[in-house]
Amino acid sequence: MNNMKKVILSELIDTSLVRFEVLRGNATASISTPYYKKT
């Protein structure tokens, strides 16, 4: 029972970390490229 909780917790942390990295990557990409270059 305790092991299951640990596995679920680690998986949740992993997915949230990956999501955070993707969000941060998108933010830095949009910041580094000027707006007029996108359009």
C-alpha positions in Angstrom: 0.0 0.0 0.0 2.8 2.4 0.9 4.7 1.6 -2.2 1.7 2.3 -4.4 1.4 5.8 -2.8 5.1 6.4 -3.5 4.8 5.3 -7.1 1.7 7.5 -7.7 3.4 10.5 -6.1 6.5 10.2 -8.1 4.5 9.8 -11.3 2.5 12.9 -10.4 5.7 14.9 -9.7 7.2 13.7 -13.0 4.2 14.7 -15.1 3.9 18.1 -13.4 7.7 18.7 -13.9 7.4 17.8 -17.6 4.4 20.1 -18.0 6.3 22.9 -16.2 9.3 22.4 -18.5 7.1 22.6 -21.6 5.3 25.7 -20.3 8.6 27.4 -19.5 10.0 26.4 -22.9 7.1 27.9 -24.6 7.4 31.1 -22.5 11.1 31.5 -23.2 10.5 30.8 -26.9 7.8 33.5 -27.2 9.9 36.0 -25.3 13.1 35.4 -27.2 11.4 35.8 -30.6 10.0 39.3 -31.2 6.3 39.5 -32.0 6.6 40.9 -35.5 8.7 37.9 -36.5 5.9 35.6 -35.8 3.3 37.3 -38.0 
